[in-house]
Amino acid sequence: MRKIILAFILSLFVGIYFPQCTHTFTGYDSYGDGWNGASATITVNGMIVGQCDLLSGSSETVQFPATDGDLIKLDWISGSWDSEISWDVKDGGGSIISMGTWGTSAVGNAACPLATPCAALDYSQDFETGTTSMVATTNSGSNIAVDAIGANASLYGAHMQGNTSSYWYNPYNSGPDAFSSSPNHIAQISREICAPTKPNVTLTFDKKQTYTYNVTYSWFRVTINGIPVADVNGETYFNGSNNTWKTMTYDLSLYAGSNFILAFETCNKYYTGSTSAGMGGDASYIDNISIIQTAGSPPPGTPGVITGNTYPNSGEIVSYSISPVTDALDYTWTIPNGWMLVSPNGGLTIDVATSDTDGNISVIANNAVGSSSARIQSITTANSVTSYPYSTAFENESTDGTTASMTGFTFSENGWRNKTGDDGDWRTDVGGTGSSGTGPGTSTTGQSDHNPGTSSGKYIYMESSSPMYPTKEFHLWSPPYDLTSLTTPTLTFWYSLQSLSGASLALQLSTDNGNTWSSDLPFMCPTISNALVSSNMGSTWRQGFVDLTAYNNLSNVMFRFLGTTGTSYDSDICLDDIQLADAANSDIEVGEHLTLDGNNYSTANGIILSGTAAQNINSGGYNLRNLTINNPNGVTVTNNDLKIDGTLTLTSGVITTGGNKIIIADPSASSISNGSTTSFINGNLRREIGTNTDTYTFPIGNGTGASKYHRVDMINNNLSGVNHIDATVGDMPAGNLSALNMTQLGSDLVEVFDRQWQLTPNAQPSGGSYGINLYLNGVSGMVVDDNNFTVIKRDDGSTSYGDWRTHEATTSIPQSGEAGRTVASGYGQKTGFTTFSLFGFGGSGGSPLPIDLVSFDGKLVLELEPFVLLNWVVASQINNDYFSIERSENLEEWTQVGKVYGVGNTSTQMSYRWVDGNPRVGVSYYRLSQTDYDGRSESFAPIAITFTPEHKVLDKIVNYMGQEVNEYYKGMVLEVYTDGTYIKKYYE
């Protein structure tokens, strides 16, 4: 440290000297490893008086005698790093005579100034002469001046500022840290004060501070005899946020009776005007210093800081206290409205019962002379939660900075708080934390929170970058919860714990306002049995669940989340969507695997499965009230059937039963909601039914893809004797189509589609009847056209296609073209059944059911005038009015070109022909349609006729899958000719 008495100070001491005094040489090494062989020999009037070798370290001091006016010189010996060497020489008064670097020999003349006498009281210093008898001490990183900038509405004041930013070190977030870490930036003006003769001593002065980039780059304090002292408000250190002129008051009565050194000290990073940031400089300005002494006992000083919980729970008993105040006889406390004092008022400590009201606690000190100013502490109370379901997603919080060591984050959400005593604060964030490989998602930007699930949605997290690892703890307290109105209280929350370095998350519970805490509570069963979750849980959001039924008789339950960083920065644990609800009347969202064992899951009003990966339900024979499937990754039922007492809602995702079944116990038809190609039951479903006329949907399938969804409806017509129906669906077993022996509306059914449903009741009906809707989604047949399919039925256990029946005599189907007989309606319908068994689709192979079409063909006749000859054979007719012949070039736009009348009703086979005397060149498609007397019509499969002036040679025949087939293939084909042309045809 170098002590500089500025030029305006030196003028006060000129001409007053001792004949001889001690001078000081100080050598410095900028690297801090000594002078590496160099040395300096000090001479006075040519005589050696000392030597500095600085064998190690950054400085060495050598003292030597000299008389005022003596000539001081230096003789140097070179070392290996002379460029690191600097020095200064101070006179007997501590002022620098000269300074320099290695090799400089001339120093100057010795001086022995008379020490400045102590300042008698009362003392004042307003700097208005532009000079001062105060001693200024600076270092390489600080400066002091008496100038107009330091004045408070006057000519001059003291201006204390930083200098170069070199040697400014972390930490500096508190005054003690800054003064300790960066001594090169300390500046001081001091004055010895003569011993006060009266007991009451008061220091006042005007102070203002400025700062550059950070308020913690500018610090100020007052010391007495080198010890920092507090002002009358109990404040010792002041940062750059105190940037207006303010009169400071200090009670110095403790120092009455003896001399003392008063010093004003600053620790500033940058000098004034070094930057345009902030206020342009890190500085403190001092003016109008006054020290007065008075006789007798004064009123007490303002009490010091009030200690106690500044964020208590509502209804909590809290103690607040202060340290004793000199000369105080008693103390008067004031508490917020609605609070209750539960201990006597007047002492250093009070006990109070808080309420829901925020406010201030204040205390004044009293004696016979008067009272002090009030010490005030602002208090916020955490109100008890009594309304449920309770939830918070932290969307109303302000987004905080990402500096790892930053503290002081305050939540706007009632009751959520960071507590002192840990290592860091939880704070809000959006879009992914600032470090890769940790926090939600797989990159640092644009990552979603859990709810609302967007990159702009907020969550809270712990920033674990340096210096917040390893094993740094972050404590988060919840508000208190009154659980006495809840039957099955349940806590759920979502968290992200993506860490390879061993970060961990724990949850604890307190029933005494946080005075004591439980051991860690398991919140990931059955996925993780340990209460402390320290595994890398991946980049997706995971869910915690805690059954609080054991605490439903308590009115004060709060939680503490404890996050602990691992060995590296990838420890950014996040929290979102914290909910506390009564599972007895609220739906509980579950994101993990689910095990039912009599816990809150099985007693919840409803469970919503919404995991970010596939989930399992281990039913264990327990029931659920209501269940919603909202997981596109799917759900699997394990370990026994899953019984749902209320409603099953299928929103998203397939639920797979395996060998188990879903049992819907509610007999109302509405007990299953939704069902679609993206959400259905892959497996076995049982539904309880009632005696009514409702339609019961069975949203079942035999796989997980959209084409595996094969819904069936049971249209109840007051069935009796049946309590429940089991439904499954699977592939149609192989069989012999030639064994089919059934008709519908007089037409033979010649094929069976590729799916088979089984409806099994607990007993066959004793009364009533029912209908069936079989859905066409994912079902295939040789020909699936309007009006050519119908519901068929055979006995359980049957393996023969010859057992399939239409039950036409006892059942009904919709009219031709109506829903239940068209592809557009999506299903086939038949009503009037009285027993249950196997169901499927039978098809007429493209023939409309009102007639039995044996054949329909045509040919091009190349006579002088070419024409097309069409022939068809009908085995039987029912209500047949006429046939229509239609022609098309593209199978999409059809034009009627002919009409042939039928015979109404006949079982006699009849042949028909029709001639198109004006065939079109190229490919023409001909379609036969039939119209009943009542105007209903049906169309049959088209045929293709090609009319080309030149002969073409057939090269090959391919189907629509590109496979080469022969002339016996049935279905749509392309006939490819050697000239590269092709014709689309339908082969029967």
Number of C-alpha atoms within 10 A of each C-alpha: 12 16 17 20 21 20 10 14 18 16 13 13 14 10 10 12 17 14 12 17 18 17 23 20 22 19 25 20 22 14 13 14 15 22 29 18 14 19 22 23 17 23 21 20 13 12 12 15 16 16 19 19 17 24 15 13 14 17 21 17 15 16 16 17 15 25 20 17 14 16 18 22 20 20 16 16 13 14 14 10 16 18 14 18 25 19 19 18 24 22 23 25 20 21 23 19 19 15 16 15 15 22 16 15 17 14 18 15 18 24 27 23 22 14 13 14 11 15 17 15 17 15 14 17 18 22 23 17 12 16 22 21 22 19 20 24 22 27 18 18 24 26 25 23 20 25 17 17 16 23 24 20 11 14 16 23 29 26 22 32 30 30 24 17 17 13 14 20 17 11 15 19 16 14 22 15 13 25 22 15 17 20 19 26 28 27 26 23 21 19 19 20 19 19 16 23 14 16 17 20 22 16 19 18 19 20 24 23 28 26 29 25 17 17 20 22 25 30 31 26 23 22 17 16 15 12 11 15 18 17 20 21 18 16 13 16 17 19 25 24 15 18 17 12 17 13 14 15 17 20 19 21 18 11 16 17 13 11 16 19 15 19 23 19 24 33 34 38 33 27 22 24 12 15 14 11 12 13 19 17 27 33 33 31 26 26 27 20 18 17 21 17 19 15 10 10 14 20 19 24 23 23 26 22 16 21 13 15 14 17 17 24 27 23 19 16 17 18 15 16 16 18 12 15 19 16 16 22 15 18 21 15 21 15 20 16 13 13 18 15 17 13 13 11 15 16 17 19 18 18 16 18 19 26 21 16 16 21 16 16 18 18 26 23 28 22 17 13 13 12 20 21 17 19 21 18 16 13 19 19 22 25 20 21 20 15 12 18 18 14 15 15 22 23 20 13 17 15 15 15 13 16 13 17 15 16 15 13 17 15 17 12 16 15 22 19 23 23 18 12 9 13 17 25 23 27 27 25 26 23 21 26 27 19 17 16 20 27 33 31 22 16 17 16 16 16 21 21 31 22 16 13 11 14 15 16 20 28 28 24 25 28 33 33 20 12 13 23 22 19 18 18 22 27 22 21 19 20 24 27 21 20 26 14 15 22 20 24 25 26 20 21 23 23 25 27 29 28 26 19 18 20 28 22 22 20 23 18 20 18 18 15 21 18 7 11 16 13 13 18 16 20 23 19 16 13 11 13 11 15 17 19 21 22 16 17 15 18 18 21 24 21 23 18 24 19 18 20 17 10 18 18 13 14 17 22 22 23 22 23 18 18 29 26 28 23 18 19 24 25 35 29 27 28 27 26 21 17 19 24 24 25 25 20 16 18 20 27 20 21 24 23 20 21 20 18 15 12 16 23 27 22 21 24 20 24 24 18 27 22 23 17 15 19 21 18 20 20 21 16 13 19 22 22 22 23 23 21 22 22 23 19 15 24 25 18 22 20 15 18 22 24 20 22 17 21 21 25 20 23 19 22 24 32 29 25 22 14 12 18 23 23 21 25 19 19 17 19 20 16 20 22 14 14 22 18 21 18 27 31 29 27 24 22 24 20 25 20 24 19 17 15 15 17 19 21 20 24 25 29 31 20 19 20 14 16 15 20 28 29 25 27 17 20 23 24 20 16 21 18 16 17 17 20 21 18 23 25 26 17 12 15 11 11 13 12 14 10 13 20 15 19 20 24 14 18 22 21 27 19 20 28 19 18 21 21 23 21 21 18 21 12 14 17 19 12 14 17 19 22 20 22 20 26 21 23 16 15 18 13 16 16 17 20 22 21 27 26 31 25 25 25 22 21 16 13 8 12 14 16 19 16 15 24 20 21 18 16 8 10 15 15 20 16 11 18 16 14 18 26 24 21 20 13 14 14 23 25 24 23 20 20 20 17 17 19 16 20 24 22 30 28 28 25 21 21 25 28 24 24 24 22 22 14 13 21 18 17 16 17 14 11 7 6 9 14 18 21 17 20 14 16 16 19 17 21 25 20 16 23 20 17 20 18 20 19 23 18 15 11 15 6 9 15 12 14 13 14 15 13 13 20 13 14 14 16 13 10 13 16 13 14 13 15 17 16 12 10 19 16 11 12 19 22 20 26 21 22 18 23 19 19 12 9 9 13 20 22 21 19 21 21 23 21 23 18 19 12 9 6 7 12 10 14 13 15 21 17 19 11 7 10 9 13 14 11 11 8 15 13 14 16 24 19 16 18 15 11 10 8 12 17 16 23 21 16 15 16
